[in-house]
Amino acid sequence: MARASEAEPERPPLVDDDTYAILYTSGTTGRPKGAMIPHRQVLWNCINTVISWGLTEGDVSPILTPVFHAGGLFAFLTPIFYVGGRIVLERTFAAEASLRAIEQERCTVILGVPTLFQMWMDTPDFAEVDFSHVRFFISGGAPCPTPLMEAWRRQKGVVFRQGYGLTEAGVNCFSMTDEESVSKAGSVGKPIFHSRVRLVDGAGQGVPVGETGELLIAGPHVCTGYWHNPQATAEALHDGPNGPWFHTGDMARADEDGFYTIAGRYKDMIISGGENIYAAEVEAVFRDHPAVLDAALIGLPDERWGEIGLMIVALKPGQTATQEALLAFCRERMAKYKIPKRVEFAEALPYSPYGKVLKAELRKQFVSYQ
């Protein structure tokens, strides 16, 4: 058998902004767009993640999310390689087999999406799996229900964090310590190292602490724009004094300590009777109900209110609930104007490969009738 040459291959001339890859956004609210990921974004995502999350050459991480997605490529794979750690690459996902791989390979940092963590917890072997070698679990891709995080901490005694990121600005945009993951439950943490963050209103002005605004991110980890889509690029990237700011389209608020909480997509916001209703906030309350597996809020046109909220709910196997019971549960936990006017039940919600609910599909199914 011929042996491959050990000579270093010729390297093409590259600059920081040259495109490394084109990754398509998940398209949960519309058509996916091809984000142009420059070489500098990959490097700075590694640097930011290693510093802010404290990764070392001793860390081992399984890749359980698709590698055609930013989460699979850049959340842990490239940062772990950058710092000299080890990756366990799974060809397919099976809940029981992946739990055993985490145990046998003694993985130390594990990224997943909420549906994955629920699937793991529902396996017969969950109670017996040894996680003593795991430094922390982190959930991303979609808001993680607080009861699910609490159940993992209570049943397995593990550190469970929630993260935030997006294809265009890097999948690791915020971080927190182990202690903060408990005291600031529901928050995604503080901005990651070498990153700048702002919250602005519709006029582009900063919002006060505690108020909700659109999340803007700047830094060397931001993409250069969208492939063959100059209009989308111009809408997303706005020049500032120290470089472009990326408009994420996500709504968020910051508390007095500088911790950020994601309120949901701007396009998911419902304006009912002049009041802004953030879908993620309402969905989180529904997910807190013991019978609810997942929930997604969409807006229905309404002559009186402009829009009203319709919540589509998937129940846990073997559980039952009525619209009246769920709405009564909400009345004890949120302002009256935020409570959906209607609840519909579905066997399952449509998900992207990365675990995000495809609301465009739900609108096709539910908004056509009244």
MARVOTOR-777952 format. One line per 2 residues: for each residue x, y, z of N, C-alpha, C. Coordinates in steps of 0.02 Angstrom, whole numbers, plus 50000, padded with zeros to 5 digits. Layout:
MARVOTOR-777952
X,Y,Z,X,Y,Z,X,Y,Z | ... $
END
This chain:
MARVOTOR-777952
50042,49941,50000,50000,50000,50000,50044,50063,50000 | 50030,50109,49955,50069,50170,49950,50058,50214,50011 $
50111,50244,50034,50107,50287,50093,50096,50359,50071 | 50052,50394,50106,50038,50464,50090,50099,50507,50104 $
50106,50559,50065,50162,50605,50075,50155,50642,50141 | 50211,50650,50175,50211,50688,50238,50224,50762,50227 $
50233,50782,50164,50245,50852,50149,50183,50894,50164 | 50194,50954,50190,50140,51000,50205,50107,51021,50139 $
50041,51014,50132,50008,51034,50070,50012,51110,50060 | 50011,51130,49998,50014,51201,49982,49952,51236,50010 $
49964,51293,50041,49908,51330,50072,49891,51390,50028 | 49827,51397,50011,49807,51455,49970,49812,51518,50011 $
49825,51575,49979,49827,51638,50017,49757,51655,50044 | 49754,51670,50108,49690,51684,50140,49696,51747,50183 $
49640,51783,50190,49635,51838,50238,49578,51822,50286 | 49575,51859,50340,49527,51844,50394,49455,51838,50370 $
49436,51882,50322,49366,51884,50301,49350,51835,50245 | 49398,51796,50221,49383,51746,50170,49335,51695,50199 $
49289,51672,50158,49236,51626,50181,49264,51556,50193 | 49252,51533,50253,49271,51465,50273,49216,51415,50254 $
49154,51435,50264,49097,51392,50250,49034,51434,50241 | 48985,51406,50209,48919,51437,50205,48871,51391,50241 $
48842,51416,50295,48796,51376,50336,48727,51408,50332 | 48677,51367,50320,48610,51393,50313,48574,51396,50381 $
48541,51452,50393,48505,51462,50455,48447,51413,50458 | 48420,51403,50518,48370,51351,50528,48304,51366,50494 $
48289,51430,50480,48228,51446,50444,48165,51429,50482 | 48164,51441,50548,48105,51424,50588,48046,51471,50574 $
48060,51533,50551,48007,51581,50537,48003,51600,50464 | 48047,51576,50422,48047,51593,50351,48097,51551,50313 $
48116,51574,50253,48164,51537,50212,48234,51541,50242 | 48270,51485,50243,48339,51486,50268,48383,51531,50225 $
48433,51561,50256,48481,51604,50221,48551,51575,50232 | 48594,51582,50181,48661,51556,50185,48709,51605,50218 $
48726,51595,50280,48772,51639,50316,48843,51623,50295 | 48880,51675,50273,48950,51666,50253,48994,51670,50316 $
49022,51614,50335,49063,51609,50395,49136,51621,50376 | 49166,51676,50398,49237,51688,50381,49284,51649,50426 $
49346,51643,50404,49396,51607,50444,49405,51638,50513 | 49401,51705,50518,49410,51737,50583,49355,51717,50631 $
49293,51706,50606,49239,51687,50651,49253,51620,50684 | 49279,51573,50645,49294,51507,50673,49348,51513,50727 $
49401,51551,50712,49455,51559,50760,49431,51594,50824 | 49396,51649,50816,49375,51687,50876,49321,51651,50916 $
49281,51610,50883,49234,51569,50921,49272,51520,50965 | 49327,51491,50938,49369,51446,50978,49399,51483,51038 $
49428,51541,51025,49460,51580,51078,49409,51599,51132 | 49353,51627,51110,49300,51648,51157,49276,51590,51200 $
49263,51533,51168,49235,51476,51203,49285,51446,51253 | 49346,51438,51231,49397,51409,51276,49407,51453,51337 $
49410,51519,51327,49421,51565,51383,49360,51568,51429 | 49302,51580,51400,49242,51593,51441,49214,51529,51473 $
49221,51472,51440,49194,51411,51468,49247,51370,51504 | 49310,51394,51502,49363,51360,51539,49381,51291,51513 $
49381,51283,51447,49398,51218,51417,49473,51206,51423 | 49492,51142,51429,49562,51123,51435,49576,51063,51390 $
49641,51046,51385,49660,50988,51345,49634,50923,51374 | 49611,50923,51435,49584,50863,51466,49510,50852,51452 $
49477,50899,51419,49406,50893,51407,49390,50845,51349 | 49335,50809,51358,49309,50762,51308,49236,50779,51297 $
49216,50784,51233,49147,50803,51219,49118,50761,51162 | 49056,50737,51171,49023,50702,51116,48990,50752,51069 $
48992,50739,51004,48956,50781,50956,48892,50745,50938 | 48837,50770,50963,48772,50737,50956,48724,50775,50911 $
48744,50836,50891,48703,50877,50847,48731,50874,50777 | 48691,50888,50726,48714,50880,50656,48774,50923,50640 $
48823,50895,50605,48883,50933,50589,48874,50978,50528 | 48815,50975,50496,48800,51025,50445,48772,51088,50475 $
48765,51089,50541,48738,51145,50577,48794,51177,50618 | 48788,51242,50630,48840,51278,50669,48851,51246,50737 $
48797,51222,50769,48804,51192,50835,48849,51130,50834 | 48842,51089,50781,48883,51030,50777,48956,51045,50762 $
48968,51096,50720,49036,51113,50700,49073,51154,50751 | 49039,51205,50779,49075,51257,50815,49061,51263,50889 $
49010,51228,50915,48997,51235,50987,49053,51205,51027 | 49070,51141,51013,49124,51109,51049,49177,51078,51003 $
49159,51057,50943,49206,51021,50901,49269,51061,50888 | 49263,51120,50858,49323,51159,50843,49356,51188,50907 $
49318,51213,50957,49352,51237,51018,49390,51182,51055 | 49361,51122,51058,49396,51067,51092,49460,51048,51054 $
49456,51044,50988,49516,51030,50949,49568,51086,50958 | 49544,51148,50960,49589,51205,50966,49631,51201,51030 $
49599,51178,51084,49634,51177,51149,49669,51109,51160 | 49659,51061,51114,49695,50998,51120,49656,50943,51155 $
49590,50950,51161,49550,50898,51193,49529,50844,51144 | 49478,50806,51162,49457,50748,51123,49383,50751,51108 $
49365,50730,51048,49296,50729,51025,49272,50657,51016 | 49211,50643,51037,49179,50579,51024,49124,50592,50972 $
49135,50570,50911,49090,50585,50856,49041,50528,50846 | 48977,50542,50856,48925,50493,50848,48897,50495,50777 $
48893,50437,50744,48867,50435,50675,48792,50450,50674 | 48755,50422,50720,48683,50434,50726,48667,50444,50800 $
48608,50470,50813,48589,50480,50883,48539,50427,50905 | 48555,50394,50959,48509,50349,50994,48517,50364,51068 $
48462,50376,51102,48465,50401,51171,48506,50355,51216 | 48490,50290,51216,48524,50244,51261,48598,50237,51243 $
48612,50230,51178,48682,50220,51157,48725,50282,51172 | 48697,50341,51163,48736,50402,51175,48749,50411,51250 $
48702,50392,51292,48715,50395,51364,48772,50349,51384 | 48773,50290,51356,48827,50242,51371,48894,50268,51344 $
48893,50301,51286,48955,50328,51258,48982,50383,51304 | 48938,50425,51329,48959,50478,51375,48992,50448,51437 $
48963,50394,51462,48990,50361,51522,49056,50325,51506 | 49058,50286,51453,49116,50246,51437,49176,50288,51415 $
49163,50342,51378,49217,50385,51354,49235,50438,51405 | 49200,50439,51461,49211,50486,51516,49212,50558,51490 $
49157,50575,51456,49150,50643,51428,49143,50693,51485 | 49170,50752,51475,49172,50803,51528,49126,50862,51516 $
49114,50880,51453,49070,50936,51436,49023,50913,51381 | 48957,50922,51393,48908,50893,51347,48857,50947,51327 $
48852,50957,51262,48802,51003,51235,48743,50964,51206 | 48683,50988,51220,48623,50958,51190,48569,51010,51182 $
48514,50989,51153,48455,51031,51146,48402,51005,51195 | 48351,51046,51212,48302,51024,51262,48269,50957,51247 $
48251,50944,51184,48220,50880,51168,48266,50822,51182 | 48330,50831,51170,48379,50778,51183,48383,50763,51258 $
48386,50816,51298,48390,50806,51371,48327,50771,51397 | 48270,50787,51368,48208,50753,51389,48210,50679,51369 $
48234,50665,51308,48240,50596,51285,48286,50556,51330 | 48343,50585,51350,48389,50551,51395,48355,50535,51462 $
48320,50584,51488,48289,50575,51554,48234,50522,51552 | 48204,50511,51493,48150,50462,51486,48175,50392,51474 $
48241,50382,51466,48267,50315,51453,48267,50273,51517 | 48258,50208,51511,48258,50165,51571,48324,50166,51608 $
48379,50179,51572,48446,50176,51604,48467,50242,51636 | 48427,50294,51632,48449,50360,51654,48472,50360,51727 $
48434,50327,51770,48450,50329,51842,48517,50296,51857 | 48538,50248,51816,48600,50211,51830,48663,50241,51798 $
48654,50287,51750,48713,50314,51715,48755,50356,51762 | 48822,50345,51759,48869,50380,51802,48893,50444,51766 $
48877,50502,51794,48899,50566,51766,48951,50600,51810 | 48985,50562,51853,49032,50593,51899,49091,50627,51865 $
49106,50607,51803,49162,50636,51766,49141,50699,51727 | 49076,50715,51725,49051,50772,51685,49060,50837,51724 $
49093,50886,51694,49101,50952,51726,49037,50992,51720 | 49005,50992,51660,48941,51026,51653,48906,51003,51589 $
48839,51006,51592,48796,51000,51534,48774,51070,51514 | 48762,51080,51449,48737,51144,51427,48685,51133,51373 $
48629,51168,51380,48574,51163,51332,48573,51225,51288 | 48564,51214,51223,48560,51269,51176,48510,51253,51122 $
48506,51297,51072,48462,51285,51015,48392,51310,51025 | 48367,51307,51086,48299,51329,51103,48296,51339,51178 $
48248,51379,51203,48242,51387,51276,48230,51321,51311 | 48266,51310,51364,48259,51247,51401,48212,51258,51460 $
48160,51216,51467,48114,51223,51523,48150,51219,51590 | 48136,51265,51634,48167,51265,51700,48156,51200,51738 $
48094,51171,51736,48084,51107,51771,48129,51052,51745 | 48145,51053,51680,48189,51002,51652,48259,51010,51680 $
48284,51071,51682,48351,51083,51711,48353,51063,51784 | 48300,51082,51821,48298,51065,51893,48295,50990,51904 $
48259,50954,51860,48255,50882,51866,48323,50849,51857 | 48362,50873,51809,48430,50847,51799,48474,50859,51860 $
48469,50920,51886,48511,50936,51945,48490,50893,52005 | 48425,50885,52014,48400,50848,52072,48414,50774,52066 $
48402,50745,52007,48408,50673,52000,48480,50649,51990 | 48522,50692,51958,48590,50670,51943,48644,50711,51977 $
48627,50765,52010,48676,50806,52046,48727,50838,52000 | 48705,50858,51939,48751,50885,51889,48745,50961,51884 $
48795,50991,51852,48793,51062,51834,48758,51067,51766 | 48707,51108,51763,48666,51114,51702,48660,51188,51684 $
48690,51207,51629,48689,51277,51606,48644,51285,51545 | 48625,51347,51532,48589,51363,51471,48629,51412,51431 $
48637,51400,51366,48677,51443,51324,48635,51477,51270 | 48669,51519,51231,48637,51554,51176,48689,51567,51122 $
48668,51558,51060,48710,51575,51004,48670,51571,50940 | 48700,51589,50885,48667,51584,50821,48720,51579,50767 $
48699,51552,50711,48747,51539,50657,48788,51601,50639 | 48755,51658,50634,48787,51718,50607,48836,51750,50656 $
48830,51739,50720,48874,51771,50769,48910,51721,50813 | 48909,51658,50793,48942,51607,50833,48894,51575,50882 $
48901,51512,50893,48852,51475,50934,48864,51484,51009 | 48919,51516,51028,48933,51527,51099,48940,51602,51111 $
48885,51635,51125,48887,51708,51133,48883,51731,51206 | 48864,51686,51251,48858,51703,51322,48885,51644,51363 $
48903,51658,51425,48927,51605,51469,48912,51622,51542 | 48918,51572,51585,48906,51582,51657,48946,51530,51695 $
48954,51542,51759,48989,51494,51802,48940,51440,51825 | 48967,51389,51857,48924,51336,51884,48874,51364,51935 $
48898,51407,51979,48854,51435,52030,48800,51479,51999 | 48819,51518,51949,48771,51563,51917,48717,51525,51879 $
48732,51464,51857,48681,51425,51821,48622,51409,51866 | 48632,51411,51931,48577,51399,51979,48546,51464,52002 $
48588,51511,52023,48561,51574,52049,48529,51617,51995 | 48550,51607,51932,48523,51645,51876,48487,51598,51827 $
48452,51549,51853,48416,51501,51811,48369,51537,51763 | 48370,51516,51701,48330,51548,51649,48369,51598,51608 $
48425,51623,51637,48468,51669,51601,48518,51630,51559 | 48544,51662,51505,48597,51631,51465,48666,51655,51487 $
48668,51700,51535,48732,51723,51563,48752,51792,51539 | 48818,51804,51542,48847,51868,51520,48881,51859,51453 $
48891,51914,51416,48923,51908,51350,48991,51874,51355 | 49005,51832,51307,49067,51794,51306,49126,51841,51293 $
49186,51817,51307,49246,51858,51300,49253,51883,51228 | 49284,51943,51219,49295,51972,51153,49230,51979,51114 $
49178,52002,51149,49113,52012,51117,49080,52074,51146 | 49043,52109,51105,49005,52168,51128,48931,52157,51114 $
48889,52179,51161,48817,52166,51157,48779,52230,51173 | 48724,52242,51137,48679,52298,51151,48607,52274,51146 $
48563,52309,51181,48491,52299,51174,48461,52366,51152 | 48423,52365,51096,48397,52427,51069,48322,52421,51056 $
48289,52480,51055,48218,52481,51038,48210,52488,50962 | 48148,52498,50939,48135,52502,50868,48168,52560,50834 $
48188,52612,50872,48222,52671,50844,48298,52664,50848 | 48322,52607,50872,48394,52597,50878,48425,52626,50940 $
48383,52648,50987,48409,52676,51050,48413,52622,51104 | 48463,52629,51147,48472,52581,51201,48412,52580,51248 $
48398,52521,51277,48342,52515,51324,48369,52509,51395 | 48330,52531,51445,48352,52527,51515,48357,52455,51540 $
48392,52448,51595,48397,52382,51628,48327,52356,51643 | 48316,52294,51628,48251,52262,51641,48202,52268,51584 $
48215,52314,51536,48170,52322,51479,48192,52275,51422 | 48144,52257,51380,48158,52212,51325,48175,52251,51262 $
48227,52229,51227,48248,52259,51164,48278,52207,51119 | 48293,52227,51057,48325,52181,51011,48398,52173,51029 $
48422,52111,51026,48491,52095,51043,48536,52107,50982 | 48587,52150,50992,48637,52163,50941,48705,52138,50966 $
48743,52108,50921,48808,52079,50940,48861,52104,50891 | 48919,52122,50918,48976,52143,50877,49039,52109,50902 $
49086,52100,50857,49150,52070,50875,49178,52032,50817 | 49238,52005,50824,49271,51968,50769,49238,51901,50754 $
49189,51881,50794,49155,51817,50784,49090,51824,50745 | 49078,51882,50714,49016,51894,50676,49030,51880,50602 $
48980,51852,50568,48988,51834,50498,48993,51895,50453 | 49007,51883,50389,49015,51939,50341,48951,51954,50303 $
48900,51913,50311,48837,51925,50276,48807,51861,50249 | 48758,51869,50204,48722,51812,50176,48739,51802,50102 $
48749,51740,50084,48768,51721,50016,48716,51742,49965 | 48738,51784,49917,48696,51807,49862,48630,51838,49888 $
48634,51872,49944,48573,51903,49972,48593,51971,50003 | 48607,52021,49960,48630,52085,49986,48577,52121,50028 $
48513,52110,50013,48460,52143,50052,48460,52117,50124 | 48464,52051,50132,48465,52022,50199,48528,52043,50237 $
48584,52048,50201,48646,52069,50232,48641,52141,50258 | 48612,52185,50216,48605,52256,50236,48557,52263,50295 $
48506,52220,50299,48459,52224,50355,48489,52198,50420 | 48536,52152,50415,48563,52119,50475,48625,52153,50502 $
48668,52178,50458,48733,52207,50479,48732,52283,50469 | 48737,52319,50525,48737,52392,50524,48804,52417,50550 $
48836,52462,50512,48901,52487,50532,48898,52528,50596 | 48949,52520,50637,48958,52560,50698,49028,52588,50700 $
49044,52627,50752,49111,52657,50757,49167,52607,50761 | 49154,52547,50788,49206,52496,50796,49190,52433,50757 $
49156,52440,50700,49139,52382,50660,49064,52371,50658 | 49043,52321,50618,48971,52310,50609,48938,52277,50670 $
48875,52295,50681,48834,52264,50732,48785,52217,50697 | 48779,52155,50722,48733,52108,50693,48667,52110,50731 $
48613,52122,50695,48545,52123,50723,48519,52051,50724 | 48515,52023,50784,48498,51951,50789,48425,51936,50775 $
48381,51985,50784,48310,51972,50778,48281,51940,50841 | 48324,51930,50892,48301,51902,50956,48291,51959,51005 $
48239,51953,51045,48224,52002,51097,48252,51976,51163 | 48281,52021,51202,48312,52001,51265,48308,52059,51315 $
48323,52044,51378,48327,52095,51430,48386,52078,51475 | 48414,52129,51505,48471,52120,51550,48451,52142,51620 $
48476,52107,51671,48461,52127,51740,48517,52171,51767 | 48510,52190,51830,48558,52237,51861,48628,52208,51865 $
48634,52142,51863,48699,52109,51868,48731,52096,51800 | 48697,52116,51746,48724,52105,51680,48710,52038,51649 $
48662,52001,51677,48643,51936,51650,48584,51945,51601 | 48588,51910,51545,48539,51918,51492,48490,51860,51490 $
48427,51876,51477,48375,51826,51468,48343,51837,51400 | 48337,51783,51361,48308,51788,51294,48232,51786,51300 $
48199,51836,51269,48126,51840,51271,48094,51807,51210 | 48132,51795,51157,48105,51762,51098,48121,51800,51035 $
48103,51770,50978,48114,51802,50914,48068,51863,50905 | 48096,51916,50875,48055,51975,50861,47996,51956,50816 $
48008,51912,50767,47954,51891,50722,47902,51849,50757 | 47920,51821,50815,47872,51782,50854,47831,51825,50902 $
47850,51888,50909,47814,51932,50954,47744,51945,50928 | 47696,51942,50973,47626,51955,50956,47607,52023,50985 $
47576,52064,50945,47551,52129,50969,47475,52124,50973 | 47449,52119,51033,47378,52108,51045,47350,52167,51085 $
47306,52205,51054,47278,52263,51089,47331,52314,51107 | 47384,52319,51067,47438,52367,51081,47490,52342,51129 $
47482,52283,51157,47530,52255,51205,47576,52205,51170 | 47641,52209,51185,47690,52162,51158,47691,52098,51200 $
47682,52042,51167,47683,51977,51201,47740,51936,51171 | 47789,51918,51212,47848,51881,51188,47835,51807,51195 $
47839,51772,51138,47819,51702,51136,47857,51659,51185 | 47923,51668,51190,47964,51625,51232,47942,51628,51305 $
47922,51687,51327,47901,51695,51397,47838,51655,51411 | 47790,51658,51365,47726,51623,51375,47738,51547,51368 $
47778,51528,51319,47792,51457,51309,47826,51426,51370 | 47869,51465,51403,47905,51439,51462,47856,51422,51518 $
47803,51462,51525,47753,51448,51577,47715,51384,51560 | 47696,51375,51497,47662,51314,51478,47705,51253,51490 $
47770,51259,51473,47815,51201,51483,47823,51183,51556 | 47810,51231,51600,47815,51217,51672,47758,51172,51696 $
47704,51166,51657,47649,51123,51677,47672,51050,51673 | 47658,51010,51723,47685,50941,51726,47662,50896,51668 $
47606,50914,51635,47582,50871,51581,47608,50891,51513 | 47641,50949,51508,47661,50977,51443,47732,50956,51426 $
47740,50928,51366,47806,50911,51340,47837,50972,51305 | 47799,51005,51262,47823,51064,51227,47764,51107,51206 $
47778,51171,51192,47725,51218,51174,47754,51271,51128 | 47712,51295,51082,47734,51347,51035,47677,51396,51025 $
47692,51461,51033,47642,51514,51027,47648,51546,50958 | 47591,51554,50924,47588,51591,50862,47529,51640,50866 $
47529,51689,50822,47477,51739,50822,47423,51724,50771 | 47360,51737,50790,47304,51731,50744,47275,51801,50731 $
47261,51819,50669,47229,51883,50655,47163,51889,50691 | 47149,51949,50718,47087,51960,50756,47062,52031,50743 $
46999,52038,50726,46971,52103,50709,46974,52152,50767 | 46963,52127,50827,46960,52171,50886,47029,52188,50913 $
47072,52136,50920,47136,52145,50954,47195,52152,50906 | 47185,52142,50842,47239,52141,50794,47269,52072,50787 $
47290,52045,50843,47314,51976,50848,47294,51947,50915 | 47284,51882,50916,47275,51847,50979,47322,51787,50980 $
47338,51763,51039,47384,51708,51045,47351,51640,51039 | 47381,51597,50998,47360,51527,50993,47420,51484,51015 $
47410,51446,51066,47463,51402,51091,47450,51331,51066 | 47500,51302,51033,47496,51232,51012,47537,51192,51061 $
47507,51141,51090,47536,51103,51145,47543,51030,51127 | 47601,51001,51142,47612,50929,51139,47618,50904,51211 $
47579,50855,51228,47579,50829,51296,47629,50772,51304 | 47652,50761,51365,47696,50705,51379,47658,50639,51371 $
47692,50586,51351,47659,50521,51344,47622,50501,51408 | 47560,50481,51399,47520,50459,51456,47488,50515,51497 $
47501,50578,51479,47473,50635,51517,47412,50664,51480 | 47368,50694,51519,47310,50727,51490,47304,50797,51520 $
47273,50842,51481,47260,50910,51504,47209,50941,51458 | 47171,50988,51484,47121,51023,51444,47143,51095,51434 $
47113,51129,51386,47127,51199,51375,47113,51239,51439 | 47057,51224,51472,47038,51262,51532,47089,51253,51587 $
47114,51192,51596,47164,51180,51649,47229,51216,51635 | 47250,51217,51572,47313,51250,51555,47307,51326,51562 $
47251,51354,51541,47242,51426,51548,47236,51447,51621 | 47204,51405,51663,47201,51419,51734,47271,51418,51765 $
47313,51372,51743,47382,51369,51766,47419,51433,51748 | 47406,51460,51689,47439,51522,51667,47416,51582,51707 $
47352,51585,51724,47324,51644,51759,47359,51656,51826 | 47387,51604,51855,47422,51611,51919,47494,51634,51909 $
47517,51638,51846,47589,51647,51835,47607,51704,51787 | 47558,51736,51756,47574,51789,51709,47516,51839,51704 $
47532,51897,51676,47482,51949,51667,47426,51924,51620 | 47367,51950,51631,47308,51926,51594,47316,51936,51519 $
47346,51992,51498,47349,52006,51426,47396,51958,51389 | 47440,51925,51426,47487,51878,51395,47458,51809,51384 $
47403,51794,51417,47375,51727,51415,47343,51714,51346 | 47361,51659,51312,47333,51644,51246,47256,51639,51249 $
47225,51658,51196,47152,51653,51192,47129,51583,51175 | 47175,51543,51146,47155,51476,51125,47214,51428,51132 $
47198,51365,51145,47248,51312,51149,47227,51255,51103 | 47273,51232,51062,47262,51174,51019,47313,51120,51039 $
47293,51058,51032,47337,51003,51050,47361,50967,50987 | 47424,50947,50987,47454,50910,50932,47492,50851,50960 $
47495,50797,50921,47533,50739,50944,47607,50755,50951 | 47632,50798,50906,47702,50818,50909,47709,50885,50873 $
47760,50923,50891,47775,50986,50857,47828,50973,50803 | 47826,51012,50749,47878,51004,50697,47943,51036,50719 $
47998,50999,50712,48064,51024,50734,48113,51026,50676 | 48160,51074,50681,48217,51074,50636,48266,51020,50660 $
48317,51004,50619,48366,50954,50642,48402,50973,50706 | 48401,51038,50724,48435,51060,50784,48387,51071,50843 $
48325,51047,50836,48279,51047,50892,48238,51110,50901 | 48237,51154,50850,48196,51214,50855,48127,51201,50824 $
48075,51228,50855,48008,51220,50828,48001,51261,50764 | 47975,51230,50712,47965,51263,50648,47897,51297,50648 $
47897,51360,50669,47833,51396,50676,47801,51411,50608 | 47843,51416,50556,47814,51426,50490,47768,51368,50472 $
47787,51307,50491,47745,51249,50478,47681,51252,50519 | 47686,51274,50581,47626,51280,50623,47578,51332,50596 $
47606,51388,50570,47562,51439,50542,47525,51413,50480 | 47559,51374,50439,47525,51344,50381,47467,51300,50403 $
47476,51265,50458,47426,51218,50481,47368,51251,50518 | 47383,51303,50559,47332,51329,50605,47304,51398,50587 $
47342,51438,50552,47320,51507,50541,47268,51512,50486 | 47262,51460,50446,47216,51462,50389,47143,51458,50409 $
47130,51437,50472,47060,51434,50494,47051,51473,50558 | 46991,51492,50571,46975,51532,50630,46926,51494,50675 $
END
